Amino acid sequence: MKKKDIKILLVDDEPDILEIIGYNLTSEGYQVFTAKNGAEGVALAKKKQPHLIILDVMMPEMDGIEACEVIRGTSGLENIIIAFLTARGEDYSQVAGFEAGADDYITKPIRPKVLVSKVKALLRRLKEDGGAQEEIVKVGNIVINREEYKIINDGEEIVLPRKEFELLALLTSKPSKVFKREVILDRVWGNEVVVGGRTIDVHIRKLREKIGEDHFKTVKGVGYKFVL
């Protein structure tokens, strides 16, 4: 996909942030749209169907966490890449962001060139999605539809956020194989994307809640594996 076809939505209540980041991403050739609060961001996401949303946490009317949850729960928007951009660096804020369905968490202040590099790393997923993969995979009672980003578990359809889907697809690609944490970070998040140390744990917990506790085994000090 060419840069001019990639749509990025910036949601922040600070005009300076919107202007600086918007300018740098537009200069890179991306289509950039802006919103000044969470409610406006959700409405614009529905209208523009962006590939990536950069979302502030602390905003009026609707904060970033709530906006992310609404977007993840909206049909057709479940798999948009979402990165939080915020001055809040506390662990609890990061965990809340990932639990809401975020793909990455970027702490302010950040140099524009560094942000652009992170955006490029996140957007690599768009290229990877276009690679040659088997579109429908069946593992036990679970059917994974890569094309539509859908899961059917015991006949029940489940729509997972992008990173949960990719983590499940990775673990089920080789049932009983132990995937090391560093391998999971590389394959699901990419080497260039910096994520919190608890990111994998949060996503595994979400998968256990949705798919089943017994399918996901922790190998202490090593990583995780999927078992039938």
mmCIF file of the C-alpha atoms, coordinates in Angstrom:
data_MODEL
# 
_entry.id   MODEL 
# 
loop_
_atom_site.group_PDB 
_atom_site.id 
_atom_site.type_symbol 
_atom_site.label_atom_id 
_atom_site.label_alt_id 
_atom_site.label_comp_id 
_atom_site.label_asym_id 
_atom_site.label_entity_id 
_atom_site.label_seq_id 
_atom_site.pdbx_PDB_ins_code 
_atom_site.Cartn_x 
_atom_site.Cartn_y 
_atom_site.Cartn_z 
_atom_site.occupancy 
_atom_site.B_iso_or_equiv 
_atom_site.pdbx_formal_charge 
_atom_site.auth_seq_id 
_atom_site.auth_comp_id 
_atom_site.auth_asym_id 
_atom_site.auth_atom_id 
_atom_site.pdbx_PDB_model_num 
ATOM 1   C CA . MET A 1 1   ? 0.000   0.000   0.000  1.00 0.00 ? 1   MET A CA 1 
ATOM 2   C CA . LYS A 1 2   ? 1.365   3.427   -0.959 1.00 0.00 ? 2   LYS A CA 1 
ATOM 3   C CA . LYS A 1 3   ? 1.794   6.153   1.657  1.00 0.00 ? 3   LYS A CA 1 
ATOM 4   C CA . LYS A 1 4   ? -0.709  8.429   -0.080 1.00 0.00 ? 4   LYS A CA 1 
ATOM 5   C CA . ASP A 1 5   ? -3.369  5.749   0.450  1.00 0.00 ? 5   ASP A CA 1 
ATOM 6   C CA . ILE A 1 6   ? -2.704  5.356   4.192  1.00 0.00 ? 6   ILE A CA 1 
ATOM 7   C CA . LYS A 1 7   ? -5.046  7.336   6.461  1.00 0.00 ? 7   LYS A CA 1 
ATOM 8   C CA . ILE A 1 8   ? -3.950  8.408   9.941  1.00 0.00 ? 8   ILE A CA 1 
ATOM 9   C CA . LEU A 1 9   ? -6.259  9.967   12.531 1.00 0.00 ? 9   LEU A CA 1 
ATOM 10  C CA . LEU A 1 10  ? -4.742  12.149  15.286 1.00 0.00 ? 10  LEU A CA 1 
ATOM 11  C CA . VAL A 1 11  ? -6.893  12.733  18.371 1.00 0.00 ? 11  VAL A CA 1 
ATOM 12  C CA . ASP A 1 12  ? -5.575  15.215  20.953 1.00 0.00 ? 12  ASP A CA 1 
ATOM 13  C CA . ASP A 1 13  ? -6.943  18.256  22.763 1.00 0.00 ? 13  ASP A CA 1 
ATOM 14  C CA . GLU A 1 14  ? -3.662  20.180  22.385 1.00 0.00 ? 14  GLU A CA 1 
ATOM 15  C CA . PRO A 1 15  ? -3.657  22.168  19.103 1.00 0.00 ? 15  PRO A CA 1 
ATOM 16  C CA . ASP A 1 16  ? 0.153   22.348  19.082 1.00 0.00 ? 16  ASP A CA 1 
ATOM 17  C CA . ILE A 1 17  ? 0.421   18.556  19.211 1.00 0.00 ? 17  ILE A CA 1 
ATOM 18  C CA . LEU A 1 18  ? -2.037  18.167  16.341 1.00 0.00 ? 18  LEU A CA 1 
ATOM 19  C CA . GLU A 1 19  ? -0.192  20.756  14.286 1.00 0.00 ? 19  GLU A CA 1 
ATOM 20  C CA . ILE A 1 20  ? 3.341   19.414  14.845 1.00 0.00 ? 20  ILE A CA 1 
ATOM 21  C CA . ILE A 1 21  ? 2.558   15.716  14.459 1.00 0.00 ? 21  ILE A CA 1 
ATOM 22  C CA . GLY A 1 22  ? 0.113   16.368  11.640 1.00 0.00 ? 22  GLY A CA 1 
ATOM 23  C CA . TYR A 1 23  ? 2.709   18.381  9.743  1.00 0.00 ? 23  TYR A CA 1 
ATOM 24  C CA . ASN A 1 24  ? 5.391   15.700  10.087 1.00 0.00 ? 24  ASN A CA 1 
ATOM 25  C CA . LEU A 1 25  ? 3.099   12.845  9.031  1.00 0.00 ? 25  LEU A CA 1 
ATOM 26  C CA . THR A 1 26  ? 1.678   14.848  6.131  1.00 0.00 ? 26  THR A CA 1 
ATOM 27  C CA . SER A 1 27  ? 5.239   15.611  5.037  1.00 0.00 ? 27  SER A CA 1 
ATOM 28  C CA . GLU A 1 28  ? 5.842   11.864  4.939  1.00 0.00 ? 28  GLU A CA 1 
ATOM 29  C CA . GLY A 1 29  ? 3.011   11.545  2.428  1.00 0.00 ? 29  GLY A CA 1 
ATOM 30  C CA . TYR A 1 30  ? 0.232   10.147  4.638  1.00 0.00 ? 30  TYR A CA 1 
ATOM 31  C CA . GLN A 1 31  ? -3.382  11.340  4.650  1.00 0.00 ? 31  GLN A CA 1 
ATOM 32  C CA . VAL A 1 32  ? -3.870  12.942  8.065  1.00 0.00 ? 32  VAL A CA 1 
ATOM 33  C CA . PHE A 1 33  ? -7.130  13.812  9.844  1.00 0.00 ? 33  PHE A CA 1 
ATOM 34  C CA . THR A 1 34  ? -7.421  15.457  13.278 1.00 0.00 ? 34  THR A CA 1 
ATOM 35  C CA . ALA A 1 35  ? -9.928  15.552  16.124 1.00 0.00 ? 35  ALA A CA 1 
ATOM 36  C CA . LYS A 1 36  ? -9.755  17.503  19.398 1.00 0.00 ? 36  LYS A CA 1 
ATOM 37  C CA . ASN A 1 37  ? -11.537 15.050  21.731 1.00 0.00 ? 37  ASN A CA 1 
ATOM 38  C CA . GLY A 1 38  ? -12.505 11.416  22.027 1.00 0.00 ? 38  GLY A CA 1 
ATOM 39  C CA . ALA A 1 39  ? -16.116 11.812  20.884 1.00 0.00 ? 39  ALA A CA 1 
ATOM 40  C CA . GLU A 1 40  ? -15.039 13.706  17.792 1.00 0.00 ? 40  GLU A CA 1 
ATOM 41  C CA . GLY A 1 41  ? -12.330 11.106  17.184 1.00 0.00 ? 41  GLY A CA 1 
ATOM 42  C CA . VAL A 1 42  ? -14.812 8.234   17.282 1.00 0.00 ? 42  VAL A CA 1 
ATOM 43  C CA . ALA A 1 43  ? -17.121 10.006  14.842 1.00 0.00 ? 43  ALA A CA 1 
ATOM 44  C CA . LEU A 1 44  ? -14.243 10.740  12.464 1.00 0.00 ? 44  LEU A CA 1 
ATOM 45  C CA . ALA A 1 45  ? -12.968 7.159   12.727 1.00 0.00 ? 45  ALA A CA 1 
ATOM 46  C CA . LYS A 1 46  ? -16.364 5.884   11.598 1.00 0.00 ? 46  LYS A CA 1 
ATOM 47  C CA . LYS A 1 47  ? -16.430 8.343   8.713  1.00 0.00 ? 47  LYS A CA 1 
ATOM 48  C CA . LYS A 1 48  ? -12.837 8.073   7.458  1.00 0.00 ? 48  LYS A CA 1 
ATOM 49  C CA . GLN A 1 49  ? -11.988 4.435   8.345  1.00 0.00 ? 49  GLN A CA 1 
ATOM 50  C CA . PRO A 1 50  ? -8.312  5.224   9.099  1.00 0.00 ? 50  PRO A CA 1 
ATOM 51  C CA . HIS A 1 51  ? -5.553  2.640   9.081  1.00 0.00 ? 51  HIS A CA 1 
ATOM 52  C CA . LEU A 1 52  ? -3.944  4.093   12.223 1.00 0.00 ? 52  LEU A CA 1 
ATOM 53  C CA . ILE A 1 53  ? -5.228  6.209   15.119 1.00 0.00 ? 53  ILE A CA 1 
ATOM 54  C CA . ILE A 1 54  ? -2.872  8.114   17.420 1.00 0.00 ? 54  ILE A CA 1 
ATOM 55  C CA . LEU A 1 55  ? -4.953  8.781   20.501 1.00 0.00 ? 55  LEU A CA 1 
ATOM 56  C CA . ASP A 1 56  ? -4.349  10.973  23.554 1.00 0.00 ? 56  ASP A CA 1 
ATOM 57  C CA . VAL A 1 57  ? -5.555  9.623   26.913 1.00 0.00 ? 57  VAL A CA 1 
ATOM 58  C CA . MET A 1 58  ? -6.595  12.729  28.857 1.00 0.00 ? 58  MET A CA 1 
ATOM 59  C CA . MET A 1 59  ? -9.211  14.618  26.808 1.00 0.00 ? 59  MET A CA 1 
ATOM 60  C CA . PRO A 1 60  ? -12.553 16.371  27.394 1.00 0.00 ? 60  PRO A CA 1 
ATOM 61  C CA . GLU A 1 61  ? -15.969 14.878  26.545 1.00 0.00 ? 61  GLU A CA 1 
ATOM 62  C CA . MET A 1 62  ? -14.582 11.350  26.084 1.00 0.00 ? 62  MET A CA 1 
ATOM 63  C CA . ASP A 1 63  ? -11.116 10.248  27.182 1.00 0.00 ? 63  ASP A CA 1 
ATOM 64  C CA . GLY A 1 64  ? -8.815  8.092   25.073 1.00 0.00 ? 64  GLY A CA 1 
ATOM 65  C CA . ILE A 1 65  ? -9.467  4.856   26.968 1.00 0.00 ? 65  ILE A CA 1 
ATOM 66  C CA . GLU A 1 66  ? -13.219 5.116   26.434 1.00 0.00 ? 66  GLU A CA 1 
ATOM 67  C CA . ALA A 1 67  ? -12.760 6.197   22.817 1.00 0.00 ? 67  ALA A CA 1 
ATOM 68  C CA . CYS A 1 68  ? -10.533 3.184   22.172 1.00 0.00 ? 68  CYS A CA 1 
ATOM 69  C CA . GLU A 1 69  ? -13.110 0.833   23.701 1.00 0.00 ? 69  GLU A CA 1 
ATOM 70  C CA . VAL A 1 70  ? -15.877 2.340   21.561 1.00 0.00 ? 70  VAL A CA 1 
ATOM 71  C CA . ILE A 1 71  ? -13.780 2.013   18.405 1.00 0.00 ? 71  ILE A CA 1 
ATOM 72  C CA . ARG A 1 72  ? -12.855 -1.605  19.192 1.00 0.00 ? 72  ARG A CA 1 
ATOM 73  C CA . GLY A 1 73  ? -16.535 -2.374  19.747 1.00 0.00 ? 73  GLY A CA 1 
ATOM 74  C CA . THR A 1 74  ? -17.692 -0.804  16.471 1.00 0.00 ? 74  THR A CA 1 
ATOM 75  C CA . SER A 1 75  ? -18.237 -3.128  13.524 1.00 0.00 ? 75  SER A CA 1 
ATOM 76  C CA . GLY A 1 76  ? -15.705 -2.461  10.799 1.00 0.00 ? 76  GLY A CA 1 
ATOM 77  C CA . LEU A 1 77  ? -13.297 -0.607  13.111 1.00 0.00 ? 77  LEU A CA 1 
ATOM 78  C CA . GLU A 1 78  ? -12.108 -3.508  15.263 1.00 0.00 ? 78  GLU A CA 1 
ATOM 79  C CA . ASN A 1 79  ? -8.763  -3.918  13.539 1.00 0.00 ? 79  ASN A CA 1 
ATOM 80  C CA . ILE A 1 80  ? -7.631  -0.323  13.173 1.00 0.00 ? 80  ILE A CA 1 
ATOM 81  C CA . ILE A 1 81  ? -4.124  0.093   14.590 1.00 0.00 ? 81  ILE A CA 1 
ATOM 82  C CA . ILE A 1 82  ? -4.335  2.269   17.726 1.00 0.00 ? 82  ILE A CA 1 
ATOM 83  C CA . ALA A 1 83  ? -1.424  3.893   19.562 1.00 0.00 ? 83  ALA A CA 1 
ATOM 84  C CA . PHE A 1 84  ? -1.850  6.016   22.673 1.00 0.00 ? 84  PHE A CA 1 
ATOM 85  C CA . LEU A 1 85  ? 0.163   9.245   22.792 1.00 0.00 ? 85  LEU A CA 1 
ATOM 86  C CA . THR A 1 86  ? 0.107   10.669  26.303 1.00 0.00 ? 86  THR A CA 1 
ATOM 87  C CA . ALA A 1 87  ? 2.118   12.324  29.032 1.00 0.00 ? 87  ALA A CA 1 
ATOM 88  C CA . ARG A 1 88  ? 1.019   9.654   31.485 1.00 0.00 ? 88  ARG A CA 1 
ATOM 89  C CA . GLY A 1 89  ? 3.749   7.041   31.848 1.00 0.00 ? 89  GLY A CA 1 
ATOM 90  C CA . GLU A 1 90  ? 2.480   5.134   34.886 1.00 0.00 ? 90  GLU A CA 1 
ATOM 91  C CA . ASP A 1 91  ? 2.150   1.361   34.592 1.00 0.00 ? 91  ASP A CA 1 
ATOM 92  C CA . TYR A 1 92  ? -1.550  1.411   35.469 1.00 0.00 ? 92  TYR A CA 1 
ATOM 93  C CA . SER A 1 93  ? -2.235  3.805   32.605 1.00 0.00 ? 93  SER A CA 1 
ATOM 94  C CA . GLN A 1 94  ? -0.349  1.597   30.161 1.00 0.00 ? 94  GLN A CA 1 
ATOM 95  C CA . VAL A 1 95  ? -2.193  -1.515  31.312 1.00 0.00 ? 95  VAL A CA 1 
ATOM 96  C CA . ALA A 1 96  ? -5.540  0.298   31.003 1.00 0.00 ? 96  ALA A CA 1 
ATOM 97  C CA . GLY A 1 97  ? -4.609  1.301   27.477 1.00 0.00 ? 97  GLY A CA 1 
ATOM 98  C CA . PHE A 1 98  ? -3.674  -2.214  26.403 1.00 0.00 ? 98  PHE A CA 1 
ATOM 99  C CA . GLU A 1 99  ? -6.768  -3.669  28.052 1.00 0.00 ? 99  GLU A CA 1 
ATOM 100 C CA . ALA A 1 100 ? -8.870  -1.217  26.038 1.00 0.00 ? 100 ALA A CA 1 
ATOM 101 C CA . GLY A 1 101 ? -7.311  -2.675  22.882 1.00 0.00 ? 101 GLY A CA 1 
ATOM 102 C CA . ALA A 1 102 ? -4.349  -0.420  22.118 1.00 0.00 ? 102 ALA A CA 1 
ATOM 103 C CA . ASP A 1 103 ? -1.487  -1.710  19.966 1.00 0.00 ? 103 ASP A CA 1 
ATOM 104 C CA . ASP A 1 104 ? 1.192   0.577   21.358 1.00 0.00 ? 104 ASP A CA 1 
ATOM 105 C CA . TYR A 1 105 ? 1.765   3.232   23.992 1.00 0.00 ? 105 TYR A CA 1 
ATOM 106 C CA . ILE A 1 106 ? 3.927   6.287   23.282 1.00 0.00 ? 106 ILE A CA 1 
ATOM 107 C CA . THR A 1 107 ? 4.854   8.700   26.063 1.00 0.00 ? 107 THR A CA 1 
ATOM 108 C CA . LYS A 1 108 ? 5.120   12.460  25.565 1.00 0.00 ? 108 LYS A CA 1 
ATOM 109 C CA . PRO A 1 109 ? 7.299   14.354  24.931 1.00 0.00 ? 109 PRO A CA 1 
ATOM 110 C CA . ILE A 1 110 ? 8.593   12.636  21.811 1.00 0.00 ? 110 ILE A CA 1 
ATOM 111 C CA . ARG A 1 111 ? 10.640  14.007  18.942 1.00 0.00 ? 111 ARG A CA 1 
ATOM 112 C CA . PRO A 1 112 ? 8.655   14.119  15.672 1.00 0.00 ? 112 PRO A CA 1 
ATOM 113 C CA . LYS A 1 113 ? 11.230  12.005  13.811 1.00 0.00 ? 113 LYS A CA 1 
ATOM 114 C CA . VAL A 1 114 ? 11.058  9.322   16.505 1.00 0.00 ? 114 VAL A CA 1 
ATOM 115 C CA . LEU A 1 115 ? 7.269   9.343   16.323 1.00 0.00 ? 115 LEU A CA 1 
ATOM 116 C CA . VAL A 1 116 ? 7.395   8.998   12.544 1.00 0.00 ? 116 VAL A CA 1 
ATOM 117 C CA . SER A 1 117 ? 9.682   5.966   12.969 1.00 0.00 ? 117 SER A CA 1 
ATOM 118 C CA . LYS A 1 118 ? 7.209   4.385   15.390 1.00 0.00 ? 118 LYS A CA 1 
ATOM 119 C CA . VAL A 1 119 ? 4.345   5.077   12.989 1.00 0.00 ? 119 VAL A CA 1 
ATOM 120 C CA . LYS A 1 120 ? 6.255   3.363   10.188 1.00 0.00 ? 120 LYS A CA 1 
ATOM 121 C CA . ALA A 1 121 ? 6.874   0.377   12.450 1.00 0.00 ? 121 ALA A CA 1 
ATOM 122 C CA . LEU A 1 122 ? 3.175   0.102   13.304 1.00 0.00 ? 122 LEU A CA 1 
ATOM 123 C CA . LEU A 1 123 ? 2.168   0.441   9.660  1.00 0.00 ? 123 LEU A CA 1 
ATOM 124 C CA . ARG A 1 124 ? 4.405   -2.460  8.674  1.00 0.00 ? 124 ARG A CA 1 
ATOM 125 C CA . ARG A 1 125 ? 1.454   -4.598  9.765  1.00 0.00 ? 125 ARG A CA 1 
ATOM 126 C CA . LEU A 1 126 ? -0.484  -3.374  6.745  1.00 0.00 ? 126 LEU A CA 1 
ATOM 127 C CA . LYS A 1 127 ? 2.181   -4.846  4.460  1.00 0.00 ? 127 LYS A CA 1 
ATOM 128 C CA . GLU A 1 128 ? 2.404   -8.067  6.429  1.00 0.00 ? 128 GLU A CA 1 
ATOM 129 C CA . ASP A 1 129 ? -1.357  -8.536  6.247  1.00 0.00 ? 129 ASP A CA 1 
ATOM 130 C CA . GLY A 1 130 ? -1.023  -8.559  2.467  1.00 0.00 ? 130 GLY A CA 1 
ATOM 131 C CA . GLY A 1 131 ? 1.429   -11.455 2.453  1.00 0.00 ? 131 GLY A CA 1 
ATOM 132 C CA . ALA A 1 132 ? 0.570   -14.935 1.263  1.00 0.00 ? 132 ALA A CA 1 
ATOM 133 C CA . GLN A 1 133 ? -1.024  -16.776 4.197  1.00 0.00 ? 133 GLN A CA 1 
ATOM 134 C CA . GLU A 1 134 ? -3.606  -19.476 4.482  1.00 0.00 ? 134 GLU A CA 1 
ATOM 135 C CA . GLU A 1 135 ? -6.790  -17.493 4.987  1.00 0.00 ? 135 GLU A CA 1 
ATOM 136 C CA . ILE A 1 136 ? -8.728  -19.988 7.115  1.00 0.00 ? 136 ILE A CA 1 
ATOM 137 C CA . VAL A 1 137 ? -7.026  -22.207 9.694  1.00 0.00 ? 137 VAL A CA 1 
ATOM 138 C CA . LYS A 1 138 ? -8.729  -24.769 11.949 1.00 0.00 ? 138 LYS A CA 1 
ATOM 139 C CA . VAL A 1 139 ? -7.123  -25.751 15.251 1.00 0.00 ? 139 VAL A CA 1 
ATOM 140 C CA . GLY A 1 140 ? -9.267  -28.064 17.340 1.00 0.00 ? 140 GLY A CA 1 
ATOM 141 C CA . ASN A 1 141 ? -12.631 -26.340 17.791 1.00 0.00 ? 141 ASN A CA 1 
ATOM 142 C CA . ILE A 1 142 ? -11.193 -22.963 16.827 1.00 0.00 ? 142 ILE A CA 1 
ATOM 143 C CA . VAL A 1 143 ? -11.443 -21.577 13.290 1.00 0.00 ? 143 VAL A CA 1 
ATOM 144 C CA . ILE A 1 144 ? -9.210  -18.601 12.459 1.00 0.00 ? 144 ILE A CA 1 
ATOM 145 C CA . ASN A 1 145 ? -10.231 -16.459 9.486  1.00 0.00 ? 145 ASN A CA 1 
ATOM 146 C CA . ARG A 1 146 ? -7.200  -14.292 8.688  1.00 0.00 ? 146 ARG A CA 1 
ATOM 147 C CA . GLU A 1 147 ? -8.891  -12.383 5.876  1.00 0.00 ? 147 GLU A CA 1 
ATOM 148 C CA . GLU A 1 148 ? -11.788 -11.165 8.007  1.00 0.00 ? 148 GLU A CA 1 
ATOM 149 C CA . TYR A 1 149 ? -9.941  -11.123 11.355 1.00 0.00 ? 149 TYR A CA 1 
ATOM 150 C CA . LYS A 1 150 ? -12.600 -13.357 12.876 1.00 0.00 ? 150 LYS A CA 1 
ATOM 151 C CA . ILE A 1 151 ? -12.483 -16.307 15.259 1.00 0.00 ? 151 ILE A CA 1 
ATOM 152 C CA . ILE A 1 152 ? -15.077 -19.046 15.630 1.00 0.00 ? 152 ILE A CA 1 
ATOM 153 C CA . ASN A 1 153 ? -14.747 -20.928 18.903 1.00 0.00 ? 153 ASN A CA 1 
ATOM 154 C CA . ASP A 1 154 ? -17.084 -23.909 19.370 1.00 0.00 ? 154 ASP A CA 1 
ATOM 155 C CA . GLY A 1 155 ? -19.449 -22.410 16.790 1.00 0.00 ? 155 GLY A CA 1 
ATOM 156 C CA . GLU A 1 156 ? -19.480 -18.954 18.407 1.00 0.00 ? 156 GLU A CA 1 
ATOM 157 C CA . GLU A 1 157 ? -18.035 -16.020 16.449 1.00 0.00 ? 157 GLU A CA 1 
ATOM 158 C CA . ILE A 1 158 ? -15.571 -13.837 18.345 1.00 0.00 ? 158 ILE A CA 1 
ATOM 159 C CA . VAL A 1 159 ? -14.106 -10.574 17.053 1.00 0.00 ? 159 VAL A CA 1 
ATOM 160 C CA . LEU A 1 160 ? -10.710 -9.874  18.594 1.00 0.00 ? 160 LEU A CA 1 
ATOM 161 C CA . PRO A 1 161 ? -8.666  -6.650  18.546 1.00 0.00 ? 161 PRO A CA 1 
ATOM 162 C CA . ARG A 1 162 ? -5.775  -6.822  16.074 1.00 0.00 ? 162 ARG A CA 1 
ATOM 163 C CA . LYS A 1 163 ? -2.983  -7.694  18.497 1.00 0.00 ? 163 LYS A CA 1 
ATOM 164 C CA . GLU A 1 164 ? -5.028  -10.352 20.314 1.00 0.00 ? 164 GLU A CA 1 
ATOM 165 C CA . PHE A 1 165 ? -5.858  -11.896 16.940 1.00 0.00 ? 165 PHE A CA 1 
ATOM 166 C CA . GLU A 1 166 ? -2.213  -11.896 15.802 1.00 0.00 ? 166 GLU A CA 1 
ATOM 167 C CA . LEU A 1 167 ? -1.038  -13.340 19.117 1.00 0.00 ? 167 LEU A CA 1 
ATOM 168 C CA . LEU A 1 168 ? -3.628  -16.130 18.883 1.00 0.00 ? 168 LEU A CA 1 
ATOM 169 C CA . ALA A 1 169 ? -2.700  -16.808 15.248 1.00 0.00 ? 169 ALA A CA 1 
ATOM 170 C CA . LEU A 1 170 ? 0.964   -17.067 16.211 1.00 0.00 ? 170 LEU A CA 1 
ATOM 171 C CA . LEU A 1 171 ? 0.455   -19.420 19.156 1.00 0.00 ? 171 LEU A CA 1 
ATOM 172 C CA . THR A 1 172 ? -1.973  -21.663 17.254 1.00 0.00 ? 172 THR A CA 1 
ATOM 173 C CA . SER A 1 173 ? 0.350   -21.881 14.240 1.00 0.00 ? 173 SER A CA 1 
ATOM 174 C CA . LYS A 1 174 ? 2.310   -24.519 16.183 1.00 0.00 ? 174 LYS A CA 1 
ATOM 175 C CA . PRO A 1 175 ? 0.215   -25.964 19.041 1.00 0.00 ? 175 PRO A CA 1 
ATOM 176 C CA . SER A 1 176 ? 2.280   -27.115 22.058 1.00 0.00 ? 176 SER A CA 1 
ATOM 177 C CA . LYS A 1 177 ? 5.340   -25.172 20.864 1.00 0.00 ? 177 LYS A CA 1 
ATOM 178 C CA . VAL A 1 178 ? 6.647   -22.753 23.475 1.00 0.00 ? 178 VAL A CA 1 
ATOM 179 C CA . PHE A 1 179 ? 7.050   -19.273 21.998 1.00 0.00 ? 179 PHE A CA 1 
ATOM 180 C CA . LYS A 1 180 ? 9.608   -17.199 23.868 1.00 0.00 ? 180 LYS A CA 1 
ATOM 181 C CA . ARG A 1 181 ? 8.564   -13.739 24.988 1.00 0.00 ? 181 ARG A CA 1 
ATOM 182 C CA . GLU A 1 182 ? 11.133  -12.035 22.754 1.00 0.00 ? 182 GLU A CA 1 
ATOM 183 C CA . VAL A 1 183 ? 9.854   -14.029 19.748 1.00 0.00 ? 183 VAL A CA 1 
ATOM 184 C CA . ILE A 1 184 ? 6.266   -13.012 20.506 1.00 0.00 ? 184 ILE A CA 1 
ATOM 185 C CA . LEU A 1 185 ? 7.254   -9.346  20.775 1.00 0.00 ? 185 LEU A CA 1 
ATOM 186 C CA . ASP A 1 186 ? 9.134   -9.552  17.490 1.00 0.00 ? 186 ASP A CA 1 
ATOM 187 C CA . ARG A 1 187 ? 6.454   -11.434 15.545 1.00 0.00 ? 187 ARG A CA 1 
ATOM 188 C CA . VAL A 1 188 ? 3.390   -9.616  16.913 1.00 0.00 ? 188 VAL A CA 1 
ATOM 189 C CA . TRP A 1 189 ? 4.656   -6.127  17.755 1.00 0.00 ? 189 TRP A CA 1 
ATOM 190 C CA . GLY A 1 190 ? 7.834   -5.823  15.701 1.00 0.00 ? 190 GLY A CA 1 
ATOM 191 C CA . ASN A 1 191 ? 11.338  -4.988  16.828 1.00 0.00 ? 191 ASN A CA 1 
ATOM 192 C CA . GLU A 1 192 ? 10.954  -1.258  16.289 1.00 0.00 ? 192 GLU A CA 1 
ATOM 193 C CA . VAL A 1 193 ? 7.905   -0.856  18.485 1.00 0.00 ? 193 VAL A CA 1 
ATOM 194 C CA . VAL A 1 194 ? 8.617   -0.333  22.179 1.00 0.00 ? 194 VAL A CA 1 
ATOM 195 C CA . VAL A 1 195 ? 5.925   -1.837  24.389 1.00 0.00 ? 195 VAL A CA 1 
ATOM 196 C CA . GLY A 1 196 ? 5.618   -2.243  28.142 1.00 0.00 ? 196 GLY A CA 1 
ATOM 197 C CA . GLY A 1 197 ? 6.920   -5.378  29.829 1.00 0.00 ? 197 GLY A CA 1 
ATOM 198 C CA . ARG A 1 198 ? 3.417   -6.483  30.783 1.00 0.00 ? 198 ARG A CA 1 
ATOM 199 C CA . THR A 1 199 ? 1.962   -6.160  27.293 1.00 0.00 ? 199 THR A CA 1 
ATOM 200 C CA . ILE A 1 200 ? 2.075   -9.870  26.441 1.00 0.00 ? 200 ILE A CA 1 
ATOM 201 C CA . ASP A 1 201 ? 0.630   -10.834 29.845 1.00 0.00 ? 201 ASP A CA 1 
ATOM 202 C CA . VAL A 1 202 ? -2.326  -8.467  29.401 1.00 0.00 ? 202 VAL A CA 1 
ATOM 203 C CA . HIS A 1 203 ? -3.106  -9.858  25.936 1.00 0.00 ? 203 HIS A CA 1 
ATOM 204 C CA . ILE A 1 204 ? -2.786  -13.481 27.105 1.00 0.00 ? 204 ILE A CA 1 
ATOM 205 C CA . ARG A 1 205 ? -5.195  -12.769 29.959 1.00 0.00 ? 205 ARG A CA 1 
ATOM 206 C CA . LYS A 1 206 ? -7.702  -11.317 27.480 1.00 0.00 ? 206 LYS A CA 1 
ATOM 207 C CA . LEU A 1 207 ? -7.388  -14.394 25.241 1.00 0.00 ? 207 LEU A CA 1 
ATOM 208 C CA . ARG A 1 208 ? -7.910  -16.692 28.220 1.00 0.00 ? 208 ARG A CA 1 
ATOM 209 C CA . GLU A 1 209 ? -11.121 -14.825 29.040 1.00 0.00 ? 209 GLU A CA 1 
ATOM 210 C CA . LYS A 1 210 ? -12.418 -15.063 25.465 1.00 0.00 ? 210 LYS A CA 1 
ATOM 211 C CA . ILE A 1 211 ? -11.078 -18.387 24.170 1.00 0.00 ? 211 ILE A CA 1 
ATOM 212 C CA . GLY A 1 212 ? -10.611 -20.473 27.283 1.00 0.00 ? 212 GLY A CA 1 
ATOM 213 C CA . GLU A 1 213 ? -8.265  -20.597 30.265 1.00 0.00 ? 213 GLU A CA 1 
ATOM 214 C CA . ASP A 1 214 ? -6.950  -24.100 29.527 1.00 0.00 ? 214 ASP A CA 1 
ATOM 215 C CA . HIS A 1 215 ? -5.685  -23.314 26.014 1.00 0.00 ? 215 HIS A CA 1 
ATOM 216 C CA . PHE A 1 216 ? -2.925  -20.937 27.074 1.00 0.00 ? 216 PHE A CA 1 
ATOM 217 C CA . LYS A 1 217 ? -0.068  -22.229 29.211 1.00 0.00 ? 217 LYS A CA 1 
ATOM 218 C CA . THR A 1 218 ? 2.603   -20.103 30.827 1.00 0.00 ? 218 THR A CA 1 
ATOM 219 C CA . VAL A 1 219 ? 6.127   -21.496 30.789 1.00 0.00 ? 219 VAL A CA 1 
ATOM 220 C CA . LYS A 1 220 ? 7.689   -19.526 33.626 1.00 0.00 ? 220 LYS A CA 1 
ATOM 221 C CA . GLY A 1 221 ? 10.674  -17.460 32.607 1.00 0.00 ? 221 GLY A CA 1 
ATOM 222 C CA . VAL A 1 222 ? 10.326  -18.489 28.959 1.00 0.00 ? 222 VAL A CA 1 
ATOM 223 C CA . GLY A 1 223 ? 7.017   -17.626 27.306 1.00 0.00 ? 223 GLY A CA 1 
ATOM 224 C CA . TYR A 1 224 ? 3.660   -19.121 26.313 1.00 0.00 ? 224 TYR A CA 1 
ATOM 225 C CA . LYS A 1 225 ? 2.201   -22.008 24.339 1.00 0.00 ? 225 LYS A CA 1 
ATOM 226 C CA . PHE A 1 226 ? -1.218  -22.980 22.984 1.00 0.00 ? 226 PHE A CA 1 
ATOM 227 C CA . VAL A 1 227 ? -2.562  -26.444 23.857 1.00 0.00 ? 227 VAL A CA 1 
ATOM 228 C CA . LEU A 1 228 ? -5.612  -28.293 22.558 1.00 0.00 ? 228 LEU A CA 1 
# 
